[in-house]
Amino acid sequence: MAEAATRRRARGGGGAARRAERSAVSVETAKFIERKIPNFEILNEEALETIEAHAETVLEEIGVAFVNNPAALERWRDAGADINGERVRIPKGLARKLCSTAPSSFTQHARNPDRTVEIGGRNLVLAPVYGPPFVHDAAGGRRYATMADFEKFVKLGYMSKWLHHSGGTVCEPTDIPVNKRHLDMLKAHMTLSDKPFMGSVTEPSRAQDSVEMCEILFGKEFVQDNTVMTSLININSPMTFDDVMMGALEVYAQNNQGCIISPFIVGGAMAPVSVAGTLVQVLAEVMAGIAYSQLIRPGAPVIFGAFVTSIDMNSGAPTFGTPEASQVTYGAGQLARRLGLPFRSAGSFTGSKLPDAQAAYETANSLNMGLLSGVNFMLHACGWLEGGLVSSFEKFVMDADQLGALHKMAQGVTVDQDTLAMDAIAEVGPGGHYLGCAHTQANFKSAFWRSEVSDFKPYETWSEEGARDTMALATERVQYLIDNYRQPPLDPAIDEALTDYVTQKKASMPDAFM
């Protein structure tokens, strides 16, 4: 597969492409995480069976709404569902049967085969923040995002060792018309990075544009035979499937492209306040959405999604890093595995307005919960601020740095002759130290995960260097990564074809900001 991809991308560029390849700066990216530690399972067998039975009851007796989508209603009617207006009631067992054709894992190809990821199984793929209309940095504060900000985030994602995926709408570039910005965003992901990326879902025609741009980048036949995008399809909880998101899902499923089918849950507002009740609703919504994807194309790649947060009952604001959200996520992971589907949840979640102590606590809770719950695809893994309204440059690099700790934790503990270190214990003996012993000298470079942002210097050194806090260190890290960014090579003929496509598409329609 990789060999075919390499042949395909060699077309048309000739000597210019080979010269670009030779002059490119190599950027190290860690392979996606392969867990060697157990998942944390919070629910016993009886609880899981009870939740599954109640989710089937919700689908059969209460049903879900597929709004403004007559074709979807006809598909469900043909499949055996009961249709009343826009309400779809699904007989017990039907949704689960349809879900059974979805793959338990799938490959998302990157234009650089070395960056290709496997989604499912024991793997964890990390992708950046998605969707905020605002950005924040130490110099400019909080402001509306621009295309220049978007491109800067893509570059930071490309330069981040522990990030496997370029993501999608890392921020909303509000200086570009709504009906055209997806073209610029996709081109940025395709040309400024060679990691996997996400497509547009804000309108079905934009999903089709995403497919067509991928056909330019990868080749039309390759796109139809392989998955090169994984895109986010949110369910309007409670239990409503709108025509915009379902239209995008239809396009991607028809073209064999991956979709995250994800309820958008704020407990107490969009789902019950109880953990068990929320899990019933999440499972019902996900099964209905995934089943629908399989009505479009059996075998279409999908991910069981669960975006879950609780609510502050005093202010009505969403809260993050809470015990209840963790409990729902742990339970949803178990339910996803019982369905045999990849699982998406967790992220660098926080309600804080700055990358401060609150942000650190909430983000740490959310990231570690994601690792232990068996998440296979973690969107929002770095950069999230202010409840998802803001993409923060400093927090992006702070979070991306901490993703390295997840890689280390996921390796588990190796117990063998070298790690038992009996020679070192004998060499040092009582009262000695291990700094200079042979075992330390042989292993010190890889023994401990090392942060690229945190400061561990003595107080005197730290003070002499300006007494910089984490925010200041992160600002420096952002600038260092941008200063050292080098664009990954791309066949000039493909680059030109993408530019022509974007130019022609933009010229074909008037600007729209709604």
Secondary structure, DSSP 4 states (H G I P E B T S, - for coil): -HHHHHHHHTTTTHHHHHHHHHHPPP---PPPEE--SPPP--S-HHHHHHHHHHHHHIIIII-EEETT-HHHHHHHHHHT-EEETTEEE--TTHHHHHHTTS-SEEEE--SSGGG-EEEETTEEEE------SEEEETTTEEEE--HHHHHHHHHHHHH-TT-----S-SS--TTS-TTTHHHHHHHHHHHH--S-B----SSHHHHHHHHHHHHHHH-HHHHHHSB-BEEEEEEBTTTEE-HHHHHHHHHHHHTT-EEEEEEEEEBTTTB-SSHHHHHHHHHHHHHHHHHHHHHHSTT--EEEE-EEEEE-TTT--EE-S-HHHHHHHHHHHHHHHHHT--EE---S----SSSSHHHHHHHHHHHHHHHHTT-SEETT-S-EEGGGTEEEHHHHHHHHHHHHHHHHHHT----SHHHHTHHHHHHH-TT--STTSHHHHHHHHHHS---SS---S-HHHHHHTT---HHHHHHHHHHHHHHT--PPP--HHHHHHHHHHHHHHHHTS-----
